[in-house]
Structure formats: structure tokens, C-alpha cells
Amino acid sequence: MGRSRKSHGKRSGKGASARPAAPASAPVSTQERRGLWWLPLGVAVLVLVVLGIWWLRVPSPGVATTPVASVATAPTPPAAALPPAHYVGAQACASCHAKEAQAWQSSHHALAMQVANDQTIEGHFEGALKQDGAVASFSRRGNAHVVKTDGPDGKPTEFEVKYTFGVYPLQQYLVEFPDGRLQALRASWDARPAAEGGQRWFNLYPGEHIDAHDTLHWTRLNQNWNYMCADCHSTNVQRNFDLASNTFKSSWNELNVACEACHGPGSRHVDWSKAGQAAQHADPSMGLTIALDERKGVHWIPNPVSGNPARSAPLATHREVETCAVCHSRRSIIAKDTAPTGRLMDTHDPVLLAEGRYHADGQQLDEVYIYASFLQSRMYAKGVTCSDCHDPHTGKTRAQGNALCESCHTPAVYDTAAHHMHKEGSAGSQCVACHMPSKNYMVINARPDHSIRVPRPDLSVQYGVPNACANCHADKGAQWAADAIAKAHGPERKGYQHFVEALDAARRGKPGASALLTTLAADAGSPAIARATAVNELHRYASPDALPTIQTALADTDPLLRAAALDALLAFPTQVRGPLAAPLADDAVLAVRVKAGRVLAGVPDDQLDVAQRGARDRAFATYQQAQAAIADRPESHYNLGVVYVERGDTAAAEQAFRQALKLQADFVPAYINLADMYRNSGHEAQAEGVIDEGLRAVPGNANLLHAKGLSLIRQNETKEAMTWLERAHRAEPDNARFAYVYGVALNSEGRGEQARTLWEASLRTSPYDASLLFALAGAERDAGHADKAREYAERLVAVAPRSREAHELLQSLGGDSTPVFH
């Protein structure tokens, strides 16, 4: 379970089911307790002034007010004659499907969660484990397995293990609390053989001091089974959270991942099996809730010349992949019932190739599981599904080693030294070594990257992304590996994924990033998830130039593109985004409707016609329902608080922010935004009080330290403010925003040289930060260094070509500037 800041991972589950959970539309990851990156409104004003954001000066372009014709339609109502299907249990399935049931019995899914007893527990409950400031001691009390460790109050307490969680390569253990919460201990059992370093207790967070006040402590929210793990380790889990009492009465149909976790509730199928022959012929669906039949009657046709196969019939749907993705993806919950439907985005919102989750070329970085990686692959593009490679009942691959790949790819072409450049039979000759390199999560759980890419050490040289060659040849360097591949295969062997330049530019804020993103978004030859990521990244570059791309994506047939376009629209003013988003209020896909609700929620009546107002209200209700589905999480209430502020409902916003803090007292975004709401209402004293409250809960948080300094500046307490701004900068020295604001304060106090030194140091880490460039250009000009000032101004114009202030500054310094704003 517990995924950490250092990507140690979240859970075991024998590789079975795992998913992180950043709630719907949450601007902050649920796992990141430090380095929070939201922008308080007080600082946003500073940045807007610096950049001269285009919509403060420019009328909305025509394209922004032309409603798109959405390709989506309202959801098809269910057939009224059919009663809802219900769960019947694995035993009912086994009576007819004995072979499949037998194969499943020893699978990772069947062992995903079990009642703790002598037969299910792998760990040796004896001895102790020291884990960075605490000790976990293991013992037996009759039939009970007991762990003595630091409890919610930090004091050593004995806890009985109620359930096992996973089985290999590690097993975790769950403790039950009186309020219905099940919590995962961070002391875990390494189930690997002793010869491989296993058969020992180990800490999921080595090197980190995690006490009872830490978000990642085993007793706290981010190690909670009910939300973080339950629906992927058991069948038909209902969390049954009660907000008023802050308790759970969670239930499930089967403790493990059984047949109906993938196939859906089976009552109709059982009825079908008992019906007469005529009735069976009349129902081609066989009563199945999810028909996982996309491989039925299909085979792969080899091409001995190219070595690559072709599917005998095109893949018409993605039910299988999207069913597996419910658990094997990084996603957030948007529906009360999270069981698979065959349509992932009707229950969950998948994470795109986001910064901090994936490297810029799409390789796995954080614990992201499989889905978004697989969507990048040529395999997925050609119609490969999960069960082409994996037996869905045993969970094992259909063949071992290169034999798996050779079931489709011609060995004479690929399983040769000429291709893999290694000695036959060596570790380097294995297909997965180069095309699916593994990364360890949860310390010992190696997970292959399912983007199945061509190794590109040349991209490591240019962009700093990893490459598979370095796993064995790290001492040789990326350039050596790039030269070796070019010599063996030629310089044009570039693979399928061609989006690193655009995503790297977007993340770093490089000049020309917006154009690269629009080009990628329009590239039908690139994976849809990369195109959707490009559209989403346009929120960083909100301008008239981006709108045609966003508008096109709003009408795309792929819901990933439509959803990403709605995310990007949030960066635009309400008069632009309202008419564009309104047609998607009734989209066929729930995730799109939820995002439309977020975009439309704050659009005022006078910017919409009557029909659009109705669409807004329907979509906002959908958004509220999505947040209610995760009401046990502070992000749910925070999200609503932000929306209520936009809608001018400060009473509801205050209640929502306070509810978030009730669920998690150190949830910093709620303090920041509640304080900002008070400030905007003219209540600076209340704002400062909220910030002080936050600092008592999280004393060293850089965002709160920064907010405290800004509050003191607004109260003309400049000298005291300097101390807080400096503390914020020292807490996060790589945060360009903190450095910029602290430098402004230093400069205003007559300490210009110190400010310039600070900005220059920050610019080395953030070379394309517009605020730093603007500040340095002005400071160097005032210091009489015209050439240096002009250099900074030229860099500023390249980064922010639509900033009137940037062009005026460059012109005042004698530089050549051709404005591109209207």
C-alpha cells in the first residue's frame, strides 16, 4: 500500500491489484505532503502583472465563443425490462467453469486479501524491526498475530493483525480500528527466498523518519485500506463512509479478487445458463455484465519478413484493457460504485503522462502501474490486449522468457545477436531487458514498464530520461550506448513514442513549448494519451493560440482528449470557457461530464444562454456527486471549497475547507485557500489567523511560511515579513516563486545586490521562469548593466511572447522586439 515520496510503492498483492488515488479534479496529489505546488491567489496576482496575461487586455477571440458540436451523446438509458444484476459468488461460477476456477485459486487475485491465520500469514511473527525512529515487535497471542509498534498517539501499542494483504514478493498486514478503518502497517514481510534477500521484515520507507504526525504514518489517511486499497483487493467493495460520524462500515461480496471483480455481477449469466436453448440463442450476450470476448476467434498472423504480426481482425472495443485498468492504473475515483463496467472513464479518471508521474518520454517514474504506459505502446495501437500476453485466471504470462514475445514476433528476425546486440542466452538477450525495463517499488517489487519501447539512450543524452542500457552498462554512459545502437541499427531507429521534445519543453517552460504541444496534439500518429497530455499541458500556455487545439480536442472521439481539453480550459476566463464546455455537460462518458461540471461551475449566468445555464447546472450536479463519492478524503471538500469560492458562495466554501481540515488537520491547501478567501473578502486578520492555525499543524511548511510573509506585507509589517519569506525560500530553495517574491521584498528594502544574487541562483534551477527573468532584467537595468539587462529581456520575450510588459522592457533597452499580442 503506502506509496511514498521516494516511490517505494504502495502495496504488494502479488502484483494483483493496486491503485493510487488522487481524487477527482484534485489539484494536489493525495500522497505529496511536501512540495505542494498550488498557486495562492495573492501570488497569482504578482505573476499576472509580470506576464501581462493576454485575456486581461484582449477580447475573447471568435473561436472561444463558438460552441463546439460535441461528438458525445447523452448516456443510453438502461433497458427497463431487465432487473439489475447481482453478485452470486465464485462458487456459483466454479460449478460450470471448474478449469478456470482451479487456475484462479493460486493466482495473485485469489490471494490479494485473506483473513489472517497460520495458513495465510507468510511472515515470521517473532523478533523486532527498527524502522527510523520506531520499533515494530512481532509475537503470537494464542491464534492471534500481534505487532507492537507506534500507534496513532505515537506510543508503543499492541495491535492484532486482522488480514493479510498480498503474498509475493512482499506481504503486508492490516489492523482494524473501532471506527471501521483498516490500516496497513509499514513493517512488511519480504516473501522472496532467503537466497534473493528475502525471508525478513523490512520497512516500506527506509531512511525516512515517519512519526504519528506524518501523513504517511501507518495509522493515518494515506495508509487507509478503505479508500486506498479496498476496491482492488476485494470484490464489490462498498466503503460506506459516514461523514457525520467520520466512520466506515465497509462491506464486500468476497474478500479477494474473485470472478465477478472482472466479469461483473453474474446473476444474469447464471439465469442464462439455466434457461432453455431457445432463450439462450435469443441472448447473444449470455447474460454477462462485461463480455470479455475481444480475443474470441482472433489470432495473430506472422510476417516472416518484418517479424511483426497483424491481428486477424481489427480490435473494435477496449473492454478488456479498461476492465483491467480499473485496478492496474493510476487513477482517481469519480463514482460511488467503483466496480468495473468495461468503460474505465465511467468510474475513474486516469492520470495522463503527468510531470512527477512519468518521465518526459513516457517512461514510468512514480508508482503508476500499467495502463497509461501500455496506452503509449505500439502493441496497444495494433490491438494487443492484456490477455494476449497474460492468462487472466492464473495471472501468469502465457509463456516464459523470449518465448512469450516469439509467440507473435518472428525469432529469426528478433531473437538474434544482430538485433539484441548481446550474447545468446545472456540476460541482455532477453526482450524485456531492453523493451520493458523494471523499476522497484515498495523497495523490492520490480515492475516492468509496459510502454514496450525501443531503447533510446540518445534521449538520455538530450533530455536526461532513463534508458534500459544503463541498467547493465551504467559505467559506460548514455552516449556510449547511443553510439552502439546507432552503429548496429542505424541512426533512424527511433521507435514509436515521439513526444519527449514537446513534453520536456512544456514542463520546463522552454520557448516554443506551446507550438510543440499543439503540433503533438494534432499528430494522429502519436498515442492518444500523449496527445491528451499535450492538450492538458496547454493550461500552462493559455492564449488565443492554444484555443483552436483545445476546441478540436473537445470534439475528439477519444474521451481522454475531451477530458484533457476541459482541464486546459480551466486556465481561461469564464467568458471563454463557458460556451466551449457547455456542450460536454451531457457527454456519454462520466469523467468528461465531471470535468465539464468543474469548468462550468463558476461561469455566471450573464455569460451563458438559457440552454447553457441548464447544461452548467446539470454538469455541476454531476461534479458534486463525484466529490461525494470520495467524501472520506479531504481533497473532495477542498475541491468543492474552491468551486464555491468561484461561485461567490463563501459560506459554503468555508464549510467545505473546514471539513477538509476536520478529516486531515495538516491538509495545507485548505489553509491556504481559506486564508485567501478571507483576504479577498477584506478580512486580513482572519486570513492571518488561518495561516497561523496551519503553521501550528505543519510548522515548517514552505507554502504556509510564504503565505504568512505575504500577509504581513499586506499589513505593512515588512521587516517581520522578510523573516517569513526567507524561511519559505530556505525551506524550498528550488521554488522559483518563493525566490522571486523574497527577492522583490529584498529589493524593496534597498538590498538590490542580494536580490539579484538570489534571483540568479534561482534562475540556474528554473532557467525559463518569466518572473525571475523580468525581475533580473529590471534590476540589471536599474544597476546600469544595460547589456546584461537586455540579455534577460530577450530571454523573457522568448519565454513570454504575448507579454506586453516584456516587449516594452526589451524595447526600452534597445532590443529588437516584434510584439505578437493583439
N, C-alpha and C positions, 0 to 999 in steps of 0.2 A: 504494500500500500504506500505509505508516506513518501511521496516524491519530494526530493529536497532541492535546495538552491543549486547544489552541485550535481544534479541529475543522478543521484544514487538510485533513484527509482521509487516506485510506489508500492508494488505488491509482488507476490510470487504468483501462485496459481498455475504452476507447471506450464506457464505460457498460455494458460487458458483464456482468461478474460480480464481485461484491465482497461480502465479509462480514467483520465483525469477529468476535472470538472470545473471549468471556468463558466459561471452561469451565463445565461443568455444576455448578450449585449454588454456584459460586464467590461468596463474599461480597464480593469485591473485583474491580473491573474490571481486566482484564489491561493496560489502557492507562494507568491512573491511577497514576503513580509518586509523586505528591504528593497531599496532602489525603485520605489513606486514612481511612476512617470507621468501621472496626470498633470494637467496644467491648471492651477487655480486661476480664477478669472482675473485676480489682481495682476498677475504676471502676464496673462494673455493680453491685457491692455498695453503693456510695455512693448510686447513683441509686435502687436498690430501697428502701433505708432512707428516702430522702426521700419517695418516692411511696407507700409502703405498698402495694406491688403486691398486688392482691386475692387471688391464689392462695396467698400466704404465710399468709393468715388464713382463707380461705373454702374450705369443702369443694367439690369439683368438682360443678357442677350436674348434674342428671339428664341433661340433653341431652348432656353431654360423655361419658357412659358408655354411651349407646345407640348401638350400631353402625349405620351407615347401610347401606341396601341399595344397593350400587353399581349404576349402570346399565351398568357395563362388564362385559365377559366376558373370559375368557382368550383370548389370541390364537388364531385359527383355524390349525390346523396346515396346512402346505402340502400340496398334492396329491402323494402319494407316487409316482405314475406318471410325473410329468414331471421330466426331468433339469434341473438348474439352467441358466438361460440364460447365454450368454457373449457377450462383445463381438466384433463382426465388422468394425468399422471403417466409416468414412464412404464409402469406395469401394464397399463392398458395397451400401450404401443408394442410392448415386447411380446404380447400374445400372438401378434401376427408378424412382427419384424424381429424375430429372435436373433438372426445373424447380426443385424445392426446393433441390437441391444447388447449382445455379447461383446462386440467390438468396442462399444462405448464404455463398458463397465470399468475398464482400466485406463480410460483416457484422462487427460488433464481436466476436461469439463466435468467428468463424473466425480473427480476428487477436488474440485475447486473450493468447496467448503464442506466440512464434516463436523459432526459432534465430537468433541474432544474425549478420547478414551485411549486405552492402551493400544488398540489396533490402528487408530488413525494418527496418533502423535508420533512424529519422527524424532523429535528432539529428546535428548537425554536430560531428564529433569533432576539434575544434580550439579553441584558446583555453582560458580558465580561468574558474571561478566562485568568487568569495569567498563563503563561507557561514558567517557568525557564528563566527569563531574557527578555521576551517579553509579550505583551498583545494582545489578539485577541478579537475584539469587533464585535458584530453581530447586524445587523439592516436591515430594509427594505427601499428601494427607489422605490416606486410605486410597480411594479410587480417584481422588481429585489431584490435578496437576496445578501447582501453585508457583507463582512468581512474586517475590518480594522486591519492590522497586519504588521509585519516587512516584507518589500519587498526585492528584490534582493540586494539593497544597504543597507539594514538594517534599513531603515527609515520607520516609520508607513505610510502605504498607503492603500487606499480603493481598494478592488478587488471584482468584481462581480462573483458570483458562476454561472457557465455555466451548469454543470452536477452534478448529484448525482452519488455516487459510492457505490453500495451495499445498504443493507437496514437493516439487522439484523445479529448479535446483535449490530452492530455499522454501522453508515453511514458516509462515507467520502464525500468531496466536491472538485470539480475540477475547477481550474481557467485557463482561456485561455490567452496566451500571443501572441503578434503580430507575433512572429516568428513561429507560428504554434504549439508551445508546450502547452500541458495541464499539469498542475502541481497539485499535491494533497496536500491540506492543512494538517498540522499535528493536528490542532484542529478538533476533530471528535465528532459526536453525539452518545451517549450511548442510543441505542434504546430499551433496556430492560425495563420492567416495573419498576416503581419507587420503588416498594417493593423489587426488586432484586438489587437496587442500580443504576438503570438507569434513563433515562429522564434528562440527564445532558450533558454538554460539558466536554470533557476531553482531555488531552494531550497524544498523542501516545508515547511520550518519557519522561515519568515522571522522574524527578531527573537529567536530562541531560541538560546542558546549550548548546543549539544549535543556533548559530547565523548565519548570512548570509555567513560567511566564512566556515561553516561546510558542509561537503559532504552530511550530512543528512538534511540540511535545506530544507524546502518545495519547494523553488524555484530552487533547484539545480538538478544535473543529476540523483541522485538516488531516487528522488521523481517524476520522469518524467513519465507521463502516456504513452506517445507514445511508449516507449521501455519497461518499467517495467510492464505495466498492460494491454495495449490496446487489444492485441490479445486474451486475456482470458476473457474479459468483453464485447466484441462485436464480430460480425460475419464478417469474411473475411476482417480483418483489413489489410490495406496496409500502412506502415509507411511513405513511400515516402520521405525519408530524402535526402536532397541535401547537399553534403559535402562542396561544394564551398561556398555556402551562409550560411551554418550551420542552415538550416531551415527545417521545416516539412510541408508537405501538405498531412497529413494523411487522409485516407478515410476508409469507411466501408460500407458493404451492409445493415446491420441492427445494430442499436445502442446497442442492448442487445445480449445475447447468445441465438440465435434462432435455429430453427430446423437444418439448414444446417451447423451450427457450429460443430455439431456432426455427422450428416449423410452425410456431403459433399454437393457440389453443386447439385441441384435437377433437372436440366433441362431434363436430360435423363430419369429420373423416371417419370416426367410429360409426356414426349413423349410416354413412355411405357404405361402409364395409358390410353392414348388416342388411342393407337394402337388397331388393331383388335385382336381377340382371338388367331389366328394363330401366329401373330407376338409376342404376349405376351408369348406364350408357347415356342417360339424359343429363348427367352431371359430369362433364369432362374435367372439372376441377377436382373431382374425387373428394370434395368437401374439405380440401386443405386450405388452411388460412393463408399460408405462404407456400406457393408451389415452387420448390427449389429444383426446377427441371430444365434449366437452361443448357445443360450438357446432354440431355436426353437425345440419343440418335445422332450426336455430333462427334466428329473425330477430326484430328489434325492431319493434314496432307503434307508429307515432307517434300521439300525441294532439294534434291541432292546437289544441285549446283550452288545455290546460295547458302544452303544449310539451314534455312529458315522455313518453318511450316506455315500453312494457311488453314484457317478454320473452314470446315466443310460447309458451314452455313453461318452467315453473319450473326453476331450476338444482338438480339433485339432488345433486351432489357438488362438491368443490373441488379435484379432482386437478390441474387446470392451474395454479391460483394457488399451490397448495402445492408443485408441482414447481418453478415459477419462484422461489418463496420460499426454496428451499434456498440460493440464492446472493444473491437480492435481498432479504435481510432481515438484521437484526441478531440473531444467534442464537449459541448455543453447541453444541458437538458432544457427542453422548451415545452415539454408536455407532461401532464400528470402521470400518464401511463407510458413508461419508457420501453415496454416490450417491443421487439422488432415487428415491423409491418411489411418489410421488403422495400421500404422507402425511408432511408435514413433521415432525410430532412423534414419528415413529418413528425419526428420525435426529438431530433437532436440538431444542433448547429455545429458542423465540423469546422475545426480550425484550418485555416489556409496555411501557406508556406510562410508563416509569420516570423519576424525577427525574434530571436531568442528561443524559438522552437526548432527552426530549420536553418541550416547554413544557406547562404545566398544562392547556391546552386541546387538547393533542394535536398541535400543530404540531411539525415536525422541529426539533431543536436540535443534538444531536450527529450524527455520521455514522451514520444509522440505515437508510439505503436506502429501500425502498418498502413492504414487506409490512405492517408494523404501521400505517403511515399509511393504506394502502389499506383495511385492515380497518375503519378508522373511518368510511369514506365511505358515503354513501347509494348510490353506484354498486355497491359490493360487496354491500350489503344487498339490492339489487334484482336481483342475479345477473350483473353485469358481470364478465367475466374479462379477463385480460391481453390476450388476442388479439382481443378486441373492438376494441381501440384500436391494438395493435401487431402488425405482421406478424412472426410468430415466427421466420421464416427470414432476412429481411433485418434484423430488429431495428428497423426504422423504423416510425414511425406510419403508419397506413393512409391518412391524408390530412394535408395541411399546414394550419396556422393554424386558424381557426374552422371550416373545412370538416370537420375531424375531429369536433368536437362536434356539428356540424349533421347529421352522418350519423345521429344519433339525436334530437337536440333541435331543435324547430321554429325555424328562423331568424326567422320573423315575430314570435315571442314573445321570443327571447333576443338575436338579433343586431340590436338596435336601440339607439339612443341613450337611449330611455326606460329600458331595462334596464341597460346598462353605463355610462351616465352620461358617456360620452366621445364625442368627435368620431369619426364613421365613418371607419374605416381607420387610426385612430391606434393607437399602442402600447397605450393604455389600453382600447381596444375589443376587444382580444384576450381570449378566455375565460380562457386560462391565466394572464394577468397578474393577474387578481383571484382566481381559484379554485385555481390551482396555482403560487403564487409560488415562485421558485427561491432556493436558497441555495448559495453557493460552498463547496465542499470541495476539499481539495488545492489551495488557493489559487485555481485558475482553473476548476474543474469545477462548473458550475452545475447543480443537480439540482432538478427540480420537486417540490413537496410533493404527494404522491398522496392526501392526505386529502380533496382536492377539496371544500373548504369554502366557505361563504358568508363574505365578509369581515366581521369583527366588530371594528371599531375601538372600539366601546363596551367590549369586554372588555379592550382595551389600557388604557383609562382606569381600569377597575376592578381588573384583575389584572396589568397590566404585560406581557401577552403581545404578540407582534408582530401586525401586520396588514398585508395586502397594499397598502393605500392608502399606507402610509408609504414604500414603495419608490420612489414617484414624488412624493409630497407630504409628505415628512418635515418641511418647513419650516412646514406648516400645523398639525401636531399631531393627535393622535388624536381629541380632542373635536370639532374641525372636521370630520374625516372621519365621525365618528359622526353628527353633526347632518346632514351632507349625505345620508348613506344613509337616515336616518330621514325626511328630507324627501321623498326620491324614492320610497322603498318602504314607508314607514310604520314604526312602532316595533316591530312584531311579526315582522319578517323576521329570524328567529333561526337559521335553518339546521338542520342535522341533529345536530350534536355539542353536547350539553348537559351536559357533565360537568366543566367547568372549576371550578365552585364547590367541588365535593367534592374534587377532586384538589389544588387550591390549598390548601384547608383542611387536608388530610392532610399535605401537605409542610411547612406552616408550623406545624402543631400547634395550629391555632385551636380555640377552644371549639366544641363541636358537630361536630367533624370526624368522629367515629365514626358519628354518626347520619346525616350526609350520605353517608358511604361505604356504609352498609347500605342506604340508600334507592337509591343508584346501582346497587349490586349486584343489587337486586331489580327494576330497571327494564328490562323486556323490550324496551322501545322504544329503548334505548341500544345502541351497538355492543358486541358480546360482549367485545372487547378492552378497552374502557373498564370494563365490569363486572368483568372479571377483574382489572384493575389495582386497582379499588376493593377487591376481596376481598383481594388481595395486600397492600394498604396497611393492612389491619386488623391486621397484625403489630405495627404501632406502637401499637395500642389494644387489646391483649389483655385481655379482660374477659368476664364471663358474657354481657354484652350482644352481643358480637360472635359468640359461638358459633353461634347459630341461622343466621346468614347464612353462616358458614363451612360448617356442616353441609349446608345447602341446596346450596351450590356444589360440595361433594364429590360430590353425586349428579347434577350437571348433565350434560346430554348433550354439551356442548361441552368438550373436553379442556382448553382454556385456563382455564376456570373451575375444573375439578378440580385442575389443576396449581397454580393460584394459591391455592386453598384449602389445599393441602398446604404451600405456602410460609408461609402465615399461621399454620398450626398449629405451626410451629417456635417461635413465641413463647410457646407454652403449655407447662406442665409435662408430664412424660411420662405421668402418670396420666390426663391429659385427652386428649393427642394420640394415644396408642397405640391405644385401641379405635376411635377415629374413622378413623384412617389404615389400619388393618389390611385392610379390605375392598378397598382400592385396590392392594394388593400384586400382584393379578392383573388389573389394568386392561388393556383392549385396546390402550392406547397406551403406547409405551415411555417417553416423557417423564413420564407420570404414574406409572408403576411406579418410575422412577428417583427421583422426588421422594418417593414413598411409602417407598422404602428409606432416604432421608436422614432422614425424620421418625421412622421406626420404629427405626432402628439403635440408638439409645441407650435404648430402653424396656426396663426389666428384666423378667425372667421373671415375677416375682410380681405384675406389673400386667397380665398377659395370660393368657388361657386357652390350652389346648394348640393349638387351631387358629390362634389369633392369633400364637403364637410361631412356628409354621411359616410363616405369612404374613410375619412380620418377617424371618425368615432368608432366605426367597426374595427379598424386596424388597431386603434389604441386599446380597445377592449381585449383584443387578441394578445397584445403585448402585456397587458396586465395579467391575463391568465397564465402566460408563460412565466412571469415573475412569481405568481402564486404557486406554480409548480415546484419552485425551489425556495419556498418561504423559510426553510430552515437555514438558509445561507444569508449572511449579511449583505452580499452583493445584490440580492434580489431587492431588498429595501433601499439600498443605496441607489440602484438603477432607477427605481420609482421616484426617489427623492430628487434626483437630477431632472427627471421629466417634469415633476410637479413644479420645480423652480422655473423651468421654461414656460410652463402654463400659467405662471403667476399665482399658484396656489401654495403660498408659503407655509400655511398651517399644516397642510398635508405633507409638504416636503420636510418640515421639521419633525413631524411624527415619524416619517419614514427613516430619516437619518438617525433618529434616536432609537428606533427599533433595530437598525443595523448594529448600533453600538451595544444594545442590550444583548444581542446574540454574540458579539465579539467586541470586547471592550477596547481592544487595541487596533480596531479597523480604521486605519488612518484616513482613507478617502472620505469617510463620513465626517470626521472632524474638520477636514479642510473645506469641504463643500458647505457644511452647515455654517462654519465661520464666514465663508464667503457670501452666503446668502444674507447673513446678518449685516455684513459690511455693506452690501448693495442696498440694503434697506435703511442704511444710515445709522445702524446700531453698532458702532465700532467697539464699545465696551463689551457688549455681548459676544462679538466676534472674538475679541482677545480672550474672553473667559473660556470659550470653547477650545481655543488653541491651547490655553494653559491646562485645561482638562485633558486634552490629548497628550500633552507633554508629561503629565503625571502618569499616564498609562504607558507611553512609549517615550521615555526621556530623551533618547539620543536620535530620534527620527529626524532625518535631514529636512524632509518636507515641512514638518511642524516647526522646526527651528527657523526655517526660511520664512514661513508664514508669520511667525512671531516677530521677526525682524521687520517685515513689511507693515505689520500692524503698528509697530512703534514708529515707523517712519510717517505713517499717516497721522499719527498723534503728535508729530513734531518732536519725538524723543529720539533724535538722530544719533546721539552719542551711544545711548543704550542699544539702539537698533544695530549698530555696527557690530557689537559683540555677537548678536544672534545670527546675523548674516555671515559673519566669519565662521561661526560654529557650523552652520549649514554647509558652507563651502568645504570645510575641513572634513565633515562627515561624508561628503560625496565629492571629492576633488575632481572627478571626471564629468560632473554635471555642468554642462556649459551654461545653462540658465542660471544656476546659483552663482557661478563665477561672474557672469555678466552683471547681474544685479548687485553683487557685492562690489564689483569694480565701479559701477555707477555711483554707489554710495561713497567709496573711497575718493573718487574723482571730485565729487561734490564737496568733499571735506578738504579739498586742496592737496590731496595726495595722489596727483595725477601719474607720477612716475610709478608708484606702487600699483596703481590701477592698470597701467599699460603692461607692466610685468606680469600681473595676474592674467590679463586677457591673452597675452601672447602664449603663456603656458597652457591655458585652456584651449587655445586655437590649435596647438600641436596635437591635442587629442580629438578635437572637433574642427577640422580644417575648413568645413563648409558652413559653419554656423553663422547665419546672417547677422544676428545681434552682435556677436563678437567682432565681425568684420566692420560693421557700421561704427561700433564704438571705437575701434582702433583707428579707422580712417579719420574720424573726427578728432581723436586725441592726438594723433601724429600731426595733423594739420595745425591744431592749436599750439603744438610744441615747435612748429616751424619746420617740420620734416616733410616737405611737400611731396618729394618723390616716394617716400615710404607710404604716405597717406594715399597717394594716387594708386599705388600698387594694391592696397587694401580695398580701395573703392572699386577698382577694376574687378577684383575677385568678388566683391559684393554684387556688382551688376551681373556677373556671370551666374551667381547663385540665385539672385532675386531679380530677374529681368523685368518684372512687372512693378517693381517698387519705384514710385516717382521720386521718393527721397534719395534712393540710391543713385539714380541718374543725375539728379540735381547736385548731389555731393560730388560725383565724378566730374561733371561739367565745371563745377566751381574750382576744381583742382586742375583744370586744363586738360582733362582727359576727353577722349572721343566717345561720345555716348549717343546712341540712337534709341530713344525710348520705344518700347513695344506696347505700353499701356494705351488705352483709348481716351 
